[in-house]
Amino acid sequence: MKAVAYSQAALPIEDPQALVDLDLPLPEPGPRDVRVRVHAVSVNPVDTKLRRRAQVSEPRVLGFDAAGTVDAVGAAVTLFKPGDAVYYAGAIDRAGSNAEYQLVDERIVGRKPASLDDAHAAALPLTAITAWELLFDRLCVPEGKGQGQVLLVTGAAGGVGSMLVQLARRLTGLTVVGTASRPQTQAWVTELGAHHVIDHHQPLLPQLKAVGIDQVQHVASLTHTDSYFEQFVELLAPQGQLALIDDPATLDALPLKSKSISLHWELMFTRSLYQTADMQAQHDLLTRVSDLIDAGTLRTTFGEHYGAINAANLRRAHAFIESGQARGKVVLEGFD
């Protein structure tokens, strides 16, 4: 089968060897695996981070978002059958979606939204899972609740932010404030439902006060947490919550103590990496997201289509993600 992989970490994305085309054997499903014929994928910051940092002894296929059709199932699979249209974000410790066929545990696979084509569906899984777990599992905001409380989302125009703003606005009573710095991204965050949009290149608290918000109960920090940490401590209410997904080099939590601010980390790969007892929660939430998409409650965060799934196009996509200029998701579809 056709696939795209890297075999040497730390190569600049401009290097033709940073990602290469190759042929690999067709994988055989384990007991709880579905084998998916991949139709479309999207690219996430985690793809670029792993390519730059993770050393490998043999070529590694990246890719953590896909939409496709179930081709075969393992002996213990009960949730899917061959021919089912699915979408998923995969697992960090298994071969990724940048291949014609991929093995995925059924417990982290969802039914593809019927109203979306493969490209628009592939934009959703990783960011939908991360945003859902941030809001409902880490910050523990109950659906339909949160009235009188404020959620600040930094980096709201990116993939996770684009889903988090929608989920918070549509499924909770929170006042949603997103940060974005360019007119295009500010318009995007407003379109997705944020009550207010502020500029993360300017001091945050004065901008919040300008729209009538003196303190924030919840912060979802999606990027550059170390740059904003002091500001978060200042603007968070006593007994507030700070949740993050990025990787600051250091994080001194002691300043959170006087306000009893709780700190939460979200990694959507935790359930699959540790085979947690509630691993199937990701199947359930992806299926719920499909229902919300088909009902028109949520929308895909598809941003740009970069053509077929091959090394050249994936190098372009990685370069764009690394530029920090992405709005929504970069998608590729089909193999040459």
C-alpha positions in Angstrom: 0.0 0.0 0.0 1.1 3.6 -0.6 2.2 5.6 2.4 4.1 8.7 3.5 6.7 8.5 6.3 9.7 10.1 7.8 12.8 8.2 8.8 15.0 11.0 10.3 13.9 13.5 12.9 14.8 17.2 12.9 15.1 17.6 9.1 13.6 21.0 8.0 10.4 20.6 6.1 12.0 22.0 3.0 14.3 19.0 2.8 12.8 16.4 0.4 13.7 13.7 2.8 11.7 15.2 5.6 8.7 13.2 4.3 8.9 10.6 1.6 6.6 8.3 -0.4 7.0 4.6 0.1 5.2 1.2 -0.2 4.3 -0.8 2.9 2.7 -4.2 3.5 -1.1 -4.3 4.1 -1.6 -4.5 7.9 -3.8 -7.2 9.4 -6.3 -6.3 12.1 -5.9 -7.3 15.7 -8.9 -8.5 17.7 -10.5 -5.0 18.3 -9.1 -3.3 15.2 -10.9 -2.0 12.2 -8.9 -1.7 9.1 -9.8 1.5 7.3 -9.3 2.4 3.7 -8.3 6.0 4.1 -10.0 8.6 1.9 -8.9 11.9 3.4 -6.7 13.2 6.2 -6.0 16.5 7.9 -2.7 17.7 9.4 -2.3 18.8 13.0 0.6 20.5 15.0 1.3 17.1 16.6 2.3 15.8 13.2 5.0 18.5 12.8 6.2 18.1 16.4 6.7 14.4 16.1 8.5 14.7 12.7 10.9 17.3 14.2 11.5 15.6 17.6 10.7 11.9 17.7 13.7 9.7 16.7 12.9 6.5 14.8 14.7 3.3 13.9 12.5 2.7 10.8 10.2 4.8 8.7 7.2 6.1 10.7 3.9 6.9 9.1 2.4 10.1 10.7 -1.2 11.3 10.6 -3.8 11.6 13.4 -7.0 12.5 11.5 -8.8 10.5 8.8 -12.1 9.7 7.2 -12.6 6.5 5.3 -14.4 3.2 4.9 -14.0 0.1 7.1 -12.3 -2.6 4.9 -11.9 -5.4 7.5 -12.5 -6.0 11.2 -10.9 -8.0 13.9 -12.5 -11.0 15.6 -13.7 -9.1 18.7 -15.1 -6.0 16.9 -18.8 -5.2 17.6 -19.2 -1.5 16.8 -18.5 -1.6 13.0 -18.6 -3.7 9.9 -17.0 -3.6 6.5 -18.4 -0.8 4.4 -19.1 1.6 7.3 -18.1 5.2 6.8 -16.0 6.3 9.8 -13.7 9.1 11.1 -11.2 9.1 13.9 -7.9 10.6 15.2 -6.0 7.4 15.8 -3.4 6.7 18.5 0.1 8.2 19.1 1.8 4.8 19.5 0.6 3.2 16.3 1.1 3.8 12.5 -0.8 6.9 11.4 -3.3 7.8 8.7 -0.9 8.9 5.9 -1.3 5.5 4.3 -3.9 3.9 2.1 -5.0 1.5 4.9 -4.8 2.0 8.7 -5.5 -0.1 11.7 -7.5 1.6 14.5 -9.0 0.3 17.7 -12.8 0.5 17.3 -13.2 2.2 20.7 -11.7 5.4 19.3 -13.5 5.4 16.0 -16.8 7.2 15.2 -19.5 7.2 12.6 -18.7 9.7 9.9 -21.2 12.6 9.7 -23.6 11.7 6.9 -23.9 15.3 5.8 -20.1 15.8 5.2 -17.9 14.5 2.5 -14.6 12.8 3.5 -12.5 15.9 3.2 -14.7 18.0 5.5 -15.1 15.1 8.0 -11.4 14.5 8.2 -10.9 18.0 9.5 -12.8 17.1 12.7 -11.7 14.2 14.9 -8.6 15.2 16.8 -9.7 18.7 17.4 -13.3 17.7 18.3 -12.0 15.1 20.8 -9.5 17.5 22.4 -12.0 20.3 22.7 -14.7 18.0 24.1 -12.4 16.5 26.7 -11.0 20.0 27.6 -14.5 21.4 28.2 -16.4 18.5 29.7 -13.8 16.1 31.2 -11.0 18.5 32.3 -12.9 21.8 33.1 -15.9 19.7 34.1 -18.5 22.2 32.7 -21.8 20.3 32.6 -23.8 20.5 29.3 -26.4 23.3 29.5 -24.7 24.9 32.5 -22.1 27.7 33.1 -24.4 30.7 33.1 -22.7 33.7 34.6 -19.2 32.2 34.0 -16.6 33.1 31.4 -14.4 30.8 29.3 -11.3 32.4 27.7 -9.9 30.5 24.8 -6.4 31.5 23.7 -5.5 30.7 20.1 -9.2 30.4 19.3 -8.8 30.4 15.5 -6.8 27.2 15.4 -8.2 23.7 15.0 -8.9 23.0 18.7 -10.0 26.5 19.4 -12.4 26.5 16.4 -14.2 23.4 17.9 -14.0 24.5 21.5 -15.7 27.9 20.7 -18.5 26.1 19.0 -19.0 23.4 21.7 -18.9 26.0 24.5 -21.4 28.3 22.7 -23.8 25.7 21.5 -23.8 23.2 24.4 -23.2 25.4 27.5 -24.3 28.7 29.0 -20.8 30.0 29.3 -19.8 33.5 28.0 -17.1 32.6 25.4 -14.2 34.9 24.8 -11.7 33.9 22.1 -8.3 35.4 21.2 -7.1 36.1 17.7 -4.8 38.7 16.3 -5.6 39.2 12.6 -8.8 40.5 11.1 -9.4 37.2 9.2 -9.0 35.1 12.3 -11.0 37.5 14.5 -13.8 37.3 12.0 -13.6 33.5 11.9 -13.8 33.2 15.7 -16.8 35.5 15.8 -18.5 33.5 13.1 -18.0 30.3 15.1 -19.9 31.9 18.0 -17.6 33.7 20.4 -19.4 36.4 22.3 -16.2 38.5 22.3 -12.8 38.3 20.5 -9.7 40.0 21.9 -6.1 40.3 20.6 -3.6 38.0 22.3 -0.8 40.3 21.2 -2.1 43.0 23.6 -2.6 42.8 27.4 -5.6 40.5 28.0 -7.2 41.9 31.2 -7.7 45.5 29.9 -9.4 44.1 26.8 -11.7 41.9 29.0 -12.6 44.8 31.2 -13.4 46.9 28.1 -16.2 44.4 27.3 -17.4 44.3 30.8 -15.5 41.2 32.1 -13.5 41.7 35.3 -12.5 38.1 35.9 -12.6 34.7 34.2 -13.6 31.4 35.7 -12.1 29.1 33.0 -9.1 29.4 30.7 -8.3 27.0 27.9 -4.8 27.8 26.9 -4.1 26.2 23.5 -0.7 27.8 22.6 2.2 29.7 24.2 1.0 29.0 27.7 4.3 30.2 29.2 3.9 33.6 27.5 0.5 34.2 29.0 0.8 32.4 32.4 1.3 35.5 34.5 -1.7 37.1 32.8 -3.8 34.0 33.4 -3.0 34.2 37.2 -4.1 37.8 37.2 -7.4 37.4 35.3 -8.6 34.1 36.7 -11.1 34.3 39.4 -10.4 32.7 42.8 -11.1 29.0 42.5 -10.9 29.3 38.7 -9.5 26.7 36.3 -6.7 26.7 33.9 -6.5 23.9 31.2 -3.8 23.6 28.6 -2.7 21.4 25.7 0.7 22.7 24.7 4.2 21.9 26.0 5.8 24.8 27.9 9.4 24.2 28.7 8.7 24.9 32.4 5.6 25.7 34.3 5.8 27.0 37.9 2.3 26.3 39.4 3.0 27.9 42.7 1.5 31.3 41.7 -1.9 29.5 41.4 -2.0 28.7 45.1 -3.2 31.9 46.6 -6.4 31.9 44.4 -6.7 28.0 44.6 -6.7 27.9 40.8 -6.7 24.3 39.6 -4.5 23.2 36.7 -5.6 20.6 34.1 -3.7 19.1 31.2 -5.4 17.6 28.2 -3.9 15.0 25.9 -6.5 13.3 23.7 -4.1 10.3 23.2 -4.2 9.4 27.0 -7.1 7.0 26.7 -5.7 5.0 23.8 -2.1 5.1 25.1 -3.0 3.7 28.5 -6.0 1.6 27.3 -8.2 3.2 30.0 -11.4 1.7 31.2 -13.3 4.5 29.6 -11.5 4.4 26.3 -14.8 4.0 24.4 -15.8 7.5 25.5 -14.0 8.7 22.4 -16.2 6.5 20.2 -19.2 7.9 22.0 -18.2 11.5 21.7 -17.3 11.3 18.0 -20.6 9.7 17.3 -22.3 12.6 19.3 -20.3 15.1 17.3 -21.5 13.4 14.1 -25.1 13.8 15.3 -24.5 17.5 16.1 -22.9 18.1 12.7 -25.8 16.4 10.9 -28.3 18.5 12.9 -26.5 21.7 12.0 -25.5 22.5 15.6 -21.8 22.3 14.9 -19.8 22.9 11.7 -16.7 21.5 10.3 -13.5 23.5 10.7 -12.2 22.6 7.2 -9.8 25.3 6.2 -7.8 24.5 3.0 -7.5 21.6 0.6 -3.9 20.7 -0.3 -4.6 18.0 -2.9 -3.7 14.4 -3.0 -2.0 12.5 -0.1 1.6 12.4 -1.1 4.9 13.5 0.4 5.2 16.7 -1.6 1.7 17.9 -0.6 2.2 16.8 3.0 5.5 18.8 3.2 3.6 21.8 2.0 1.0 21.2 4.6 3.5 20.8 7.4 5.2 24.0 6.4 2.0 25.9 6.6 1.1 24.5 10.0 4.6 25.4 11.2 4.1 29.0 10.0 1.4 29.5 12.6 -0.9 31.1 10.0 -3.4 28.3 9.7 -7.1 29.1 10.2 -9.1 25.9 10.6 -7.7 22.6 9.2 -5.5 21.7 6.3 -6.9 18.6 4.5 -5.6 16.2 1.8 -7.6 13.7 -0.1 -6.9 10.5 -2.1 -3.7 8.8 -3.1 -2.0 9.4 -6.5 
